Amino acid sequence: MPEMIPSRQASGQALVTLGERNSRVLVLEADLGRATMSSLFGQRFPDRYFEMGIAEANMMGVAAGLALSGWIPYASTFCVFASMRAGEQVRNSIAYPRLNVKIAATNAGIEIGADGVTHQAIEDIAILRAMPNMTVLVPSDPTVIRKAIHLAAEIWGPVYIRIGRQPTPVLYPDDVKLAAGGSLLLRDGTDVTLMAIGNMVCRALEAAETLAQEGISARVLDLYSVKPIDEEAILKAATETGCIVTAEDHNVIGGLGGAVAEVISGLKPVPLVRVGLQDTFAQSGEWLELLDYYHLSPRHIVEAAREVIARRDSEPRRR
């Protein structure tokens, strides 16, 4: 059984190690330091940690000012508040002038469970990746979360890091390498490609194991960089496997599935099935039960793979 580490814990610890390496890094939080675990940074560096209160829009404005002063501010809050409550300030004060602000947002998707619709971020990827100058990273496991926090400091300009909440299995070794516009191949395969982000990557791997028992060889691609996205890896998968399933804890509109569709539609059209929230808000409830209810469990990825393979095999062969 792989080690399980809460995503927000990995994020909080990564901020501390980054702060130890880079004295220009600051952390701002909006009265959610314990929930996001950015408070770990405050305990280690109280003079570089700013509690902004329940005022996310103001926090983004302050982060912009700090970036103009040569600091590298990490603004920490929940994904839903970073993308919507403070959306205008992120757009006009950070993305438009291309300021060096990093938004380390936690509690992505429906992982927050019982807190319900007001706290479940299911539109944030669509909103943030539509903003010019914005880099969007969606790490999948504790190791990649830590690497993404550090990578953001190396990227000049605004970066949105979408982080979960719940315990996540460790999938990668400590020496894994990330890059903006990169991806990670977790498992090779020839019959179908499962492309996933965040907490759906481990579920795609589980689905691939089930498919293997049926004689279906599934490639698993972790597209942690949603913007810029790894077009080369996507097109390679489309060419070599001929069909794709995307899996995300997000609305299927505007998220990973939309980003992949944008790549293949003009260059290598192949059958695509998008696993995600089907343009619906989620209920409150236990998060694993919610994932199953909204068809985000491994068995639903398996069903999507079977469907997309059948579609591929039923299409007339293109010349």
Helices and strands as residue ranges (DSSP letters): E 4-6, H 7-21, E 25-29, H 33-36, H 39-44, G 46-48, E 49-51, H 56-68, E 72-78, H 79-80, I 81-85, H 87-89, I 90-95, E 102-106, G 113-115, H 124-129, E 135-137, H 142-154, E 159-162, E 167-169, E 184-187, E 192-196, G 198-200, H 201-213, E 218-222, E 225-227, H 231-241, E 244-251, H 256-267, E 272-277, H 287-293, H 298-314
